[in-house]
């Protein structure tokens, strides 16, 4: 599994909203706040950096995969 090294925060927000059932609630400074209720409530803070650091990206993707109950590789696709 190789993480994309050129992914922007705004691109990640679009993908999470389009494919994983998140919605953008608001933005505070340089962080977009996403929310979902499926399968239970979860709130994520996504930095709008260009590009996202690999550790930050991995932590966000791991959080989404654990919450949705899918493997990390499924979130990357």
PDB file with one MODEL, atoms N, CA, C and O in Angstrom:
MODEL        1
ATOM      1  N   UNK A   1       0.852  -1.172   0.000  1.00  0.00           N
ATOM      2  CA  UNK A   1       0.000   0.000   0.000  1.00  0.00           C
ATOM      3  C   UNK A   1       0.897   1.234   0.000  1.00  0.00           C
ATOM      4  O   UNK A   1       1.734   1.410   0.885  1.00  0.00           O
ATOM      5  N   UNK A   2       0.712   2.067  -0.989  1.00  0.00           N
ATOM      6  CA  UNK A   2       1.498   3.284  -1.109  1.00  0.00           C
ATOM      7  C   UNK A   2       0.553   4.485  -1.087  1.00  0.00           C
ATOM      8  O   UNK A   2      -0.398   4.556  -1.865  1.00  0.00           O
ATOM      9  N   UNK A   3       0.827   5.415  -0.193  1.00  0.00           N
ATOM     10  CA  UNK A   3      -0.009   6.609  -0.080  1.00  0.00           C
ATOM     11  C   UNK A   3       0.346   7.604  -1.175  1.00  0.00           C
ATOM     12  O   UNK A   3       1.516   7.737  -1.534  1.00  0.00           O
ATOM     13  N   UNK A   4      -0.650   8.302  -1.709  1.00  0.00           N
ATOM     14  CA  UNK A   4      -0.343   9.347  -2.692  1.00  0.00           C
ATOM     15  C   UNK A   4       0.408  10.498  -2.031  1.00  0.00           C
ATOM     16  O   UNK A   4       0.034  10.947  -0.947  1.00  0.00           O
ATOM     17  N   UNK A   5       1.454  10.970  -2.676  1.00  0.00           N
ATOM     18  CA  UNK A   5       2.309  11.995  -2.086  1.00  0.00           C
ATOM     19  C   UNK A   5       1.927  13.408  -2.510  1.00  0.00           C
ATOM     20  O   UNK A   5       2.504  14.374  -2.011  1.00  0.00           O
ATOM     21  N   UNK A   6       0.975  13.545  -3.411  1.00  0.00           N
ATOM     22  CA  UNK A   6       0.631  14.874  -3.914  1.00  0.00           C
ATOM     23  C   UNK A   6      -0.836  15.226  -3.680  1.00  0.00           C
ATOM     24  O   UNK A   6      -1.396  16.046  -4.407  1.00  0.00           O
ATOM     25  N   UNK A   7      -1.462  14.620  -2.680  1.00  0.00           N
ATOM     26  CA  UNK A   7      -2.879  14.842  -2.413  1.00  0.00           C
ATOM     27  C   UNK A   7      -3.062  16.097  -1.569  1.00  0.00           C
ATOM     28  O   UNK A   7      -2.452  16.238  -0.509  1.00  0.00           O
ATOM     29  N   UNK A   8      -3.900  17.000  -2.044  1.00  0.00           N
ATOM     30  CA  UNK A   8      -4.234  18.230  -1.313  1.00  0.00           C
ATOM     31  C   UNK A   8      -5.383  17.963  -0.352  1.00  0.00           C
ATOM     32  O   UNK A   8      -6.155  17.024  -0.545  1.00  0.00           O
ATOM     33  N   UNK A   9      -5.492  18.786   0.678  1.00  0.00           N
ATOM     34  CA  UNK A   9      -6.584  18.648   1.631  1.00  0.00           C
ATOM     35  C   UNK A   9      -7.946  18.829   0.994  1.00  0.00           C
ATOM     36  O   UNK A   9      -8.891  18.120   1.339  1.00  0.00           O
ATOM     37  N   UNK A  10      -8.061  19.777   0.060  1.00  0.00           N
ATOM     38  CA  UNK A  10      -9.357  20.015  -0.591  1.00  0.00           C
ATOM     39  C   UNK A  10      -9.761  18.830  -1.462  1.00  0.00           C
ATOM     40  O   UNK A  10     -10.948  18.521  -1.563  1.00  0.00           O
ATOM     41  N   UNK A  11      -8.797  18.161  -2.091  1.00  0.00           N
ATOM     42  CA  UNK A  11      -9.101  16.969  -2.891  1.00  0.00           C
ATOM     43  C   UNK A  11      -9.586  15.828  -1.993  1.00  0.00           C
ATOM     44  O   UNK A  11     -10.515  15.105  -2.354  1.00  0.00           O
ATOM     45  N   UNK A  12      -8.961  15.666  -0.829  1.00  0.00           N
ATOM     46  CA  UNK A  12      -9.375  14.631   0.111  1.00  0.00           C
ATOM     47  C   UNK A  12     -10.790  14.895   0.613  1.00  0.00           C
ATOM     48  O   UNK A  12     -11.581  13.962   0.747  1.00  0.00           O
ATOM     49  N   UNK A  13     -11.117  16.153   0.892  1.00  0.00           N
ATOM     50  CA  UNK A  13     -12.477  16.505   1.329  1.00  0.00           C
ATOM     51  C   UNK A  13     -13.489  16.111   0.262  1.00  0.00           C
ATOM     52  O   UNK A  13     -14.529  15.537   0.588  1.00  0.00           O
ATOM     53  N   UNK A  14     -13.210  16.406  -1.005  1.00  0.00           N
ATOM     54  CA  UNK A  14     -14.125  16.060  -2.097  1.00  0.00           C
ATOM     55  C   UNK A  14     -14.355  14.561  -2.174  1.00  0.00           C
ATOM     56  O   UNK A  14     -15.489  14.114  -2.342  1.00  0.00           O
ATOM     57  N   UNK A  15     -13.277  13.775  -2.051  1.00  0.00           N
ATOM     58  CA  UNK A  15     -13.384  12.318  -2.144  1.00  0.00           C
ATOM     59  C   UNK A  15     -14.179  11.757  -0.970  1.00  0.00           C
ATOM     60  O   UNK A  15     -15.040  10.897  -1.157  1.00  0.00           O
ATOM     61  N   UNK A  16     -13.895  12.236   0.236  1.00  0.00           N
ATOM     62  CA  UNK A  16     -14.618  11.732   1.403  1.00  0.00           C
ATOM     63  C   UNK A  16     -16.098  12.090   1.339  1.00  0.00           C
ATOM     64  O   UNK A  16     -16.941  11.291   1.747  1.00  0.00           O
ATOM     65  N   UNK A  17     -16.425  13.266   0.838  1.00  0.00           N
ATOM     66  CA  UNK A  17     -17.829  13.670   0.718  1.00  0.00           C
ATOM     67  C   UNK A  17     -18.535  12.884  -0.385  1.00  0.00           C
ATOM     68  O   UNK A  17     -19.678  12.463  -0.212  1.00  0.00           O
ATOM     69  N   UNK A  18     -17.871  12.687  -1.500  1.00  0.00           N
ATOM     70  CA  UNK A  18     -18.481  12.016  -2.644  1.00  0.00           C
ATOM     71  C   UNK A  18     -18.630  10.513  -2.421  1.00  0.00           C
ATOM     72  O   UNK A  18     -19.678   9.948  -2.731  1.00  0.00           O
ATOM     73  N   UNK A  19     -17.598   9.855  -1.888  1.00  0.00           N
ATOM     74  CA  UNK A  19     -17.582   8.395  -1.857  1.00  0.00           C
ATOM     75  C   UNK A  19     -17.866   7.770  -0.497  1.00  0.00           C
ATOM     76  O   UNK A  19     -18.250   6.602  -0.435  1.00  0.00           O
ATOM     77  N   UNK A  20     -17.691   8.509   0.590  1.00  0.00           N
ATOM     78  CA  UNK A  20     -17.757   7.889   1.904  1.00  0.00           C
ATOM     79  C   UNK A  20     -18.825   8.477   2.819  1.00  0.00           C
ATOM     80  O   UNK A  20     -18.843   8.149   4.005  1.00  0.00           O
ATOM     81  N   UNK A  21     -19.704   9.321   2.325  1.00  0.00           N
ATOM     82  CA  UNK A  21     -20.843   9.782   3.112  1.00  0.00           C
ATOM     83  C   UNK A  21     -20.555  10.880   4.117  1.00  0.00           C
ATOM     84  O   UNK A  21     -21.345  11.093   5.037  1.00  0.00           O
ATOM     85  N   UNK A  22     -19.443  11.580   3.964  1.00  0.00           N
ATOM     86  CA  UNK A  22     -19.145  12.710   4.831  1.00  0.00           C
ATOM     87  C   UNK A  22     -19.720  13.981   4.230  1.00  0.00           C
ATOM     88  O   UNK A  22     -19.963  14.048   3.025  1.00  0.00           O
ATOM     89  N   UNK A  23     -19.937  14.984   5.058  1.00  0.00           N
ATOM     90  CA  UNK A  23     -20.380  16.286   4.569  1.00  0.00           C
ATOM     91  C   UNK A  23     -19.553  17.368   5.263  1.00  0.00           C
ATOM     92  O   UNK A  23     -19.192  17.238   6.433  1.00  0.00           O
ATOM     93  N   UNK A  24     -19.265  18.422   4.533  1.00  0.00           N
ATOM     94  CA  UNK A  24     -18.473  19.524   5.089  1.00  0.00           C
ATOM     95  C   UNK A  24     -19.397  20.389   5.932  1.00  0.00           C
ATOM     96  O   UNK A  24     -20.368  20.954   5.428  1.00  0.00           O
ATOM     97  N   UNK A  25     -19.087  20.485   7.215  1.00  0.00           N
ATOM     98  CA  UNK A  25     -19.915  21.242   8.146  1.00  0.00           C
ATOM     99  C   UNK A  25     -19.509  22.706   8.121  1.00  0.00           C
ATOM    100  O   UNK A  25     -20.358  23.585   7.974  1.00  0.00           O
ATOM    101  N   UNK A  26     -18.204  22.976   8.266  1.00  0.00           N
ATOM    102  CA  UNK A  26     -17.688  24.336   8.217  1.00  0.00           C
ATOM    103  C   UNK A  26     -16.173  24.293   8.095  1.00  0.00           C
ATOM    104  O   UNK A  26     -15.565  23.222   8.077  1.00  0.00           O
ATOM    105  N   UNK A  27     -15.587  25.453   8.012  1.00  0.00           N
ATOM    106  CA  UNK A  27     -14.141  25.552   7.949  1.00  0.00           C
ATOM    107  C   UNK A  27     -13.673  26.540   9.006  1.00  0.00           C
ATOM    108  O   UNK A  27     -14.193  27.650   9.115  1.00  0.00           O
ATOM    109  N   UNK A  28     -12.683  26.118   9.779  1.00  0.00           N
ATOM    110  CA  UNK A  28     -12.093  26.971  10.802  1.00  0.00           C
ATOM    111  C   UNK A  28     -10.637  27.180  10.440  1.00  0.00           C
ATOM    112  O   UNK A  28      -9.827  26.258  10.539  1.00  0.00           O
ATOM    113  N   UNK A  29     -10.304  28.385  10.022  1.00  0.00           N
ATOM    114  CA  UNK A  29      -8.930  28.655   9.600  1.00  0.00           C
ATOM    115  C   UNK A  29      -8.584  27.826   8.379  1.00  0.00           C
ATOM    116  O   UNK A  29      -9.258  27.908   7.353  1.00  0.00           O
ATOM    117  N   UNK A  30      -7.531  27.029   8.490  1.00  0.00           N
ATOM    118  CA  UNK A  30      -7.114  26.211   7.358  1.00  0.00           C
ATOM    119  C   UNK A  30      -7.552  24.761   7.500  1.00  0.00           C
ATOM    120  O   UNK A  30      -6.987  23.884   6.846  1.00  0.00           O
ATOM    121  N   UNK A  31      -8.551  24.487   8.343  1.00  0.00           N
ATOM    122  CA  UNK A  31      -9.027  23.127   8.543  1.00  0.00           C
ATOM    123  C   UNK A  31     -10.512  23.024   8.202  1.00  0.00           C
ATOM    124  O   UNK A  31     -11.336  23.780   8.716  1.00  0.00           O
ATOM    125  N   UNK A  32     -10.836  22.071   7.323  1.00  0.00           N
ATOM    126  CA  UNK A  32     -12.230  21.783   6.999  1.00  0.00           C
ATOM    127  C   UNK A  32     -12.738  20.746   7.991  1.00  0.00           C
ATOM    128  O   UNK A  32     -12.035  19.782   8.295  1.00  0.00           O
ATOM    129  N   UNK A  33     -13.934  20.933   8.490  1.00  0.00           N
ATOM    130  CA  UNK A  33     -14.538  20.025   9.452  1.00  0.00           C
ATOM    131  C   UNK A  33     -15.597  19.209   8.724  1.00  0.00           C
ATOM    132  O   UNK A  33     -16.546  19.760   8.168  1.00  0.00           O
ATOM    133  N   UNK A  34     -15.421  17.872   8.732  1.00  0.00           N
ATOM    134  CA  UNK A  34     -16.354  16.960   8.082  1.00  0.00           C
ATOM    135  C   UNK A  34     -17.102  16.179   9.143  1.00  0.00           C
ATOM    136  O   UNK A  34     -16.597  15.949  10.241  1.00  0.00           O
ATOM    137  N   UNK A  35     -18.317  15.776   8.794  1.00  0.00           N
ATOM    138  CA  UNK A  35     -19.186  15.080   9.729  1.00  0.00           C
ATOM    139  C   UNK A  35     -19.897  13.952   9.001  1.00  0.00           C
ATOM    140  O   UNK A  35     -20.201  14.074   7.815  1.00  0.00           O
ATOM    141  N   UNK A  36     -20.167  12.849   9.703  1.00  0.00           N
ATOM    142  CA  UNK A  36     -20.972  11.761   9.169  1.00  0.00           C
ATOM    143  C   UNK A  36     -21.775  11.139  10.304  1.00  0.00           C
ATOM    144  O   UNK A  36     -21.395  11.236  11.471  1.00  0.00           O
ATOM    145  N   UNK A  37     -22.880  10.505   9.957  1.00  0.00           N
ATOM    146  CA  UNK A  37     -23.703   9.799  10.931  1.00  0.00           C
ATOM    147  C   UNK A  37     -23.817   8.318  10.598  1.00  0.00           C
ATOM    148  O   UNK A  37     -24.561   7.593  11.258  1.00  0.00           O
ATOM    149  N   UNK A  38     -23.092   7.863   9.588  1.00  0.00           N
ATOM    150  CA  UNK A  38     -23.200   6.481   9.133  1.00  0.00           C
ATOM    151  C   UNK A  38     -21.887   5.752   9.358  1.00  0.00           C
ATOM    152  O   UNK A  38     -20.901   6.189   8.764  1.00  0.00           O
ATOM    153  N   UNK A  39     -21.766   4.747  10.107  1.00  0.00           N
ATOM    154  CA  UNK A  39     -22.769   4.033  10.904  1.00  0.00           C
ATOM    155  C   UNK A  39     -23.019   4.662  12.268  1.00  0.00           C
ATOM    156  O   UNK A  39     -24.013   4.341  12.919  1.00  0.00           O
ATOM    157  N   UNK A  40     -22.142   5.547  12.709  1.00  0.00           N
ATOM    158  CA  UNK A  40     -22.338   6.299  13.951  1.00  0.00           C
ATOM    159  C   UNK A  40     -21.704   7.679  13.748  1.00  0.00           C
ATOM    160  O   UNK A  40     -20.946   7.873  12.798  1.00  0.00           O
ATOM    161  N   UNK A  41     -22.004   8.631  14.625  1.00  0.00           N
ATOM    162  CA  UNK A  41     -21.441   9.974  14.425  1.00  0.00           C
ATOM    163  C   UNK A  41     -19.913   9.993  14.493  1.00  0.00           C
ATOM    164  O   UNK A  41     -19.307   9.352  15.352  1.00  0.00           O
ATOM    165  N   UNK A  42     -19.311  10.733  13.580  1.00  0.00           N
ATOM    166  CA  UNK A  42     -17.870  10.956  13.576  1.00  0.00           C
ATOM    167  C   UNK A  42     -17.600  12.330  12.977  1.00  0.00           C
ATOM    168  O   UNK A  42     -18.268  12.750  12.033  1.00  0.00           O
ATOM    169  N   UNK A  43     -16.623  13.019  13.531  1.00  0.00           N
ATOM    170  CA  UNK A  43     -16.213  14.325  13.032  1.00  0.00           C
ATOM    171  C   UNK A  43     -14.720  14.277  12.753  1.00  0.00           C
ATOM    172  O   UNK A  43     -13.940  13.798  13.575  1.00  0.00           O
ATOM    173  N   UNK A  44     -14.326  14.780  11.578  1.00  0.00           N
ATOM    174  CA  UNK A  44     -12.929  14.813  11.163  1.00  0.00           C
ATOM    175  C   UNK A  44     -12.503  16.246  10.890  1.00  0.00           C
ATOM    176  O   UNK A  44     -13.298  17.066  10.431  1.00  0.00           O
ATOM    177  N   UNK A  45     -11.259  16.534  11.174  1.00  0.00           N
ATOM    178  CA  UNK A  45     -10.657  17.807  10.825  1.00  0.00           C
ATOM    179  C   UNK A  45      -9.607  17.545   9.762  1.00  0.00           C
ATOM    180  O   UNK A  45      -8.650  16.809   9.999  1.00  0.00           O
ATOM    181  N   UNK A  46      -9.783  18.151   8.578  1.00  0.00           N
ATOM    182  CA  UNK A  46      -8.884  17.927   7.453  1.00  0.00           C
ATOM    183  C   UNK A  46      -8.134  19.232   7.176  1.00  0.00           C
ATOM    184  O   UNK A  46      -8.752  20.230   6.805  1.00  0.00           O
ATOM    185  N   UNK A  47      -6.812  19.233   7.354  1.00  0.00           N
ATOM    186  CA  UNK A  47      -6.052  20.450   7.042  1.00  0.00           C
ATOM    187  C   UNK A  47      -6.056  20.702   5.536  1.00  0.00           C
ATOM    188  O   UNK A  47      -5.970  19.759   4.748  1.00  0.00           O
ATOM    189  N   UNK A  48      -6.155  21.949   5.139  1.00  0.00           N
ATOM    190  CA  UNK A  48      -6.209  22.307   3.724  1.00  0.00           C
ATOM    191  C   UNK A  48      -4.813  22.615   3.185  1.00  0.00           C
ATOM    192  O   UNK A  48      -4.621  23.594   2.464  1.00  0.00           O
ATOM    193  N   UNK A  49      -3.853  21.781   3.537  1.00  0.00           N
ATOM    194  CA  UNK A  49      -2.471  21.973   3.119  1.00  0.00           C
ATOM    195  C   UNK A  49      -2.248  21.414   1.724  1.00  0.00           C
ATOM    196  O   UNK A  49      -2.991  20.548   1.264  1.00  0.00           O
ATOM    197  N   UNK A  50      -1.221  21.917   1.059  1.00  0.00           N
ATOM    198  CA  UNK A  50      -0.869  21.474  -0.290  1.00  0.00           C
ATOM    199  C   UNK A  50       0.589  21.070  -0.295  1.00  0.00           C
ATOM    200  O   UNK A  50       1.433  21.963  -0.222  1.00  0.00           O
ATOM    201  N   UNK A  51       0.942  19.854  -0.371  1.00  0.00           N
ATOM    202  CA  UNK A  51       0.152  18.627  -0.182  1.00  0.00           C
ATOM    203  C   UNK A  51       0.071  18.262   1.302  1.00  0.00           C
ATOM    204  O   UNK A  51       0.767  18.838   2.138  1.00  0.00           O
ATOM    205  N   UNK A  52      -0.800  17.286   1.609  1.00  0.00           N
ATOM    206  CA  UNK A  52      -0.900  16.792   2.975  1.00  0.00           C
ATOM    207  C   UNK A  52       0.349  15.977   3.310  1.00  0.00           C
ATOM    208  O   UNK A  52       0.887  15.277   2.452  1.00  0.00           O
ATOM    209  N   UNK A  53       0.803  16.071   4.544  1.00  0.00           N
ATOM    210  CA  UNK A  53       1.921  15.242   4.982  1.00  0.00           C
ATOM    211  C   UNK A  53       1.457  13.793   5.059  1.00  0.00           C
ATOM    212  O   UNK A  53       0.290  13.519   5.339  1.00  0.00           O
ATOM    213  N   UNK A  54       2.374  12.876   4.811  1.00  0.00           N
ATOM    214  CA  UNK A  54       2.015  11.460   4.747  1.00  0.00           C
ATOM    215  C   UNK A  54       1.477  10.936   6.069  1.00  0.00           C
ATOM    216  O   UNK A  54       0.527  10.154   6.070  1.00  0.00           O
ATOM    217  N   UNK A  55       2.051  11.340   7.186  1.00  0.00           N
ATOM    218  CA  UNK A  55       1.559  10.884   8.483  1.00  0.00           C
ATOM    219  C   UNK A  55       0.153  11.379   8.765  1.00  0.00           C
ATOM    220  O   UNK A  55      -0.671  10.646   9.311  1.00  0.00           O
ATOM    221  N   UNK A  56      -0.122  12.620   8.397  1.00  0.00           N
ATOM    222  CA  UNK A  56      -1.461  13.191   8.568  1.00  0.00           C
ATOM    223  C   UNK A  56      -2.467  12.467   7.692  1.00  0.00           C
ATOM    224  O   UNK A  56      -3.554  12.112   8.149  1.00  0.00           O
ATOM    225  N   UNK A  57      -2.108  12.247   6.435  1.00  0.00           N
ATOM    226  CA  UNK A  57      -2.985  11.537   5.505  1.00  0.00           C
ATOM    227  C   UNK A  57      -3.260  10.126   6.000  1.00  0.00           C
ATOM    228  O   UNK A  57      -4.404   9.671   5.975  1.00  0.00           O
ATOM    229  N   UNK A  58      -2.220   9.429   6.449  1.00  0.00           N
ATOM    230  CA  UNK A  58      -2.396   8.055   6.933  1.00  0.00           C
ATOM    231  C   UNK A  58      -3.310   8.020   8.146  1.00  0.00           C
ATOM    232  O   UNK A  58      -4.148   7.124   8.250  1.00  0.00           O
ATOM    233  N   UNK A  59      -3.176   8.959   9.060  1.00  0.00           N
ATOM    234  CA  UNK A  59      -4.025   8.998  10.250  1.00  0.00           C
ATOM    235  C   UNK A  59      -5.491   9.246   9.888  1.00  0.00           C
ATOM    236  O   UNK A  59      -6.385   8.630  10.468  1.00  0.00           O
ATOM    237  N   UNK A  60      -5.740  10.135   8.941  1.00  0.00           N
ATOM    238  CA  UNK A  60      -7.113  10.427   8.507  1.00  0.00           C
ATOM    239  C   UNK A  60      -7.728   9.197   7.836  1.00  0.00           C
ATOM    240  O   UNK A  60      -8.859   8.818   8.140  1.00  0.00           O
ATOM    241  N   UNK A  61      -6.974   8.577   6.921  1.00  0.00           N
ATOM    242  CA  UNK A  61      -7.483   7.403   6.224  1.00  0.00           C
ATOM    243  C   UNK A  61      -7.712   6.236   7.170  1.00  0.00           C
ATOM    244  O   UNK A  61      -8.688   5.501   7.021  1.00  0.00           O
ATOM    245  N   UNK A  62      -6.820   6.055   8.145  1.00  0.00           N
ATOM    246  CA  UNK A  62      -6.990   4.983   9.131  1.00  0.00           C
ATOM    247  C   UNK A  62      -8.245   5.223   9.967  1.00  0.00           C
ATOM    248  O   UNK A  62      -8.974   4.280  10.272  1.00  0.00           O
ATOM    249  N   UNK A  63      -8.501   6.471  10.338  1.00  0.00           N
ATOM    250  CA  UNK A  63      -9.689   6.810  11.114  1.00  0.00           C
ATOM    251  C   UNK A  63     -10.966   6.514  10.322  1.00  0.00           C
ATOM    252  O   UNK A  63     -11.929   5.970  10.863  1.00  0.00           O
ATOM    253  N   UNK A  64     -10.962   6.875   9.040  1.00  0.00           N
ATOM    254  CA  UNK A  64     -12.129   6.610   8.184  1.00  0.00           C
ATOM    255  C   UNK A  64     -12.340   5.105   8.037  1.00  0.00           C
ATOM    256  O   UNK A  64     -13.470   4.628   8.143  1.00  0.00           O
ATOM    257  N   UNK A  65     -11.266   4.354   7.795  1.00  0.00           N
ATOM    258  CA  UNK A  65     -11.412   2.911   7.575  1.00  0.00           C
ATOM    259  C   UNK A  65     -11.907   2.214   8.841  1.00  0.00           C
ATOM    260  O   UNK A  65     -12.738   1.310   8.753  1.00  0.00           O
ATOM    261  N   UNK A  66     -11.422   2.609  10.003  1.00  0.00           N
ATOM    262  CA  UNK A  66     -11.889   1.995  11.242  1.00  0.00           C
ATOM    263  C   UNK A  66     -13.350   2.337  11.515  1.00  0.00           C
ATOM    264  O   UNK A  66     -14.119   1.489  11.967  1.00  0.00           O
ATOM    265  N   UNK A  67     -13.724   3.573  11.240  1.00  0.00           N
ATOM    266  CA  UNK A  67     -15.102   3.999  11.491  1.00  0.00           C
ATOM    267  C   UNK A  67     -16.086   3.306  10.554  1.00  0.00           C
ATOM    268  O   UNK A  67     -17.172   2.901  10.971  1.00  0.00           O
ATOM    269  N   UNK A  68     -15.701   3.173   9.289  1.00  0.00           N
ATOM    270  CA  UNK A  68     -16.592   2.552   8.302  1.00  0.00           C
ATOM    271  C   UNK A  68     -16.493   1.032   8.297  1.00  0.00           C
ATOM    272  O   UNK A  68     -17.334   0.364   7.695  1.00  0.00           O
ATOM    273  N   UNK A  69     -15.474   0.472   8.961  1.00  0.00           N
ATOM    274  CA  UNK A  69     -15.336  -0.986   9.028  1.00  0.00           C
ATOM    275  C   UNK A  69     -14.844  -1.604   7.738  1.00  0.00           C
ATOM    276  O   UNK A  69     -15.230  -2.721   7.393  1.00  0.00           O
ATOM    277  N   UNK A  70     -13.998  -0.890   7.024  1.00  0.00           N
ATOM    278  CA  UNK A  70     -13.433  -1.393   5.771  1.00  0.00           C
ATOM    279  C   UNK A  70     -11.905  -1.362   5.874  1.00  0.00           C
ATOM    280  O   UNK A  70     -11.358  -0.621   6.691  1.00  0.00           O
ATOM    281  N   UNK A  71     -11.216  -2.154   5.061  1.00  0.00           N
ATOM    282  CA  UNK A  71      -9.754  -2.101   5.090  1.00  0.00           C
ATOM    283  C   UNK A  71      -9.237  -0.752   4.592  1.00  0.00           C
ATOM    284  O   UNK A  71      -9.912  -0.056   3.833  1.00  0.00           O
ATOM    285  N   UNK A  72      -8.048  -0.401   5.026  1.00  0.00           N
ATOM    286  CA  UNK A  72      -7.428   0.858   4.633  1.00  0.00           C
ATOM    287  C   UNK A  72      -7.254   0.946   3.116  1.00  0.00           C
ATOM    288  O   UNK A  72      -7.383   2.021   2.532  1.00  0.00           O
ATOM    289  N   UNK A  73      -6.962  -0.183   2.491  1.00  0.00           N
ATOM    290  CA  UNK A  73      -6.773  -0.202   1.024  1.00  0.00           C
ATOM    291  C   UNK A  73      -8.059   0.207   0.296  1.00  0.00           C
ATOM    292  O   UNK A  73      -7.994   0.824  -0.768  1.00  0.00           O
ATOM    293  N   UNK A  74      -9.237  -0.134   0.865  1.00  0.00           N
ATOM    294  CA  UNK A  74     -10.506   0.231   0.235  1.00  0.00           C
ATOM    295  C   UNK A  74     -10.710   1.741   0.237  1.00  0.00           C
ATOM    296  O   UNK A  74     -11.276   2.292  -0.707  1.00  0.00           O
ATOM    297  N   UNK A  75     -10.259   2.404   1.277  1.00  0.00           N
ATOM    298  CA  UNK A  75     -10.398   3.859   1.347  1.00  0.00           C
ATOM    299  C   UNK A  75      -9.469   4.511   0.347  1.00  0.00           C
ATOM    300  O   UNK A  75      -9.814   5.537  -0.239  1.00  0.00           O
ATOM    301  N   UNK A  76      -8.289   3.932   0.141  1.00  0.00           N
ATOM    302  CA  UNK A  76      -7.333   4.491  -0.827  1.00  0.00           C
ATOM    303  C   UNK A  76      -7.842   4.405  -2.257  1.00  0.00           C
ATOM    304  O   UNK A  76      -7.502   5.255  -3.080  1.00  0.00           O
ATOM    305  N   UNK A  77      -8.641   3.406  -2.569  1.00  0.00           N
ATOM    306  CA  UNK A  77      -9.151   3.254  -3.941  1.00  0.00           C
ATOM    307  C   UNK A  77     -10.228   4.268  -4.165  1.00  0.00           C
ATOM    308  O   UNK A  77     -10.804   4.327  -5.251  1.00  0.00           O
TER     309      UNK A  77
ENDMDL
END
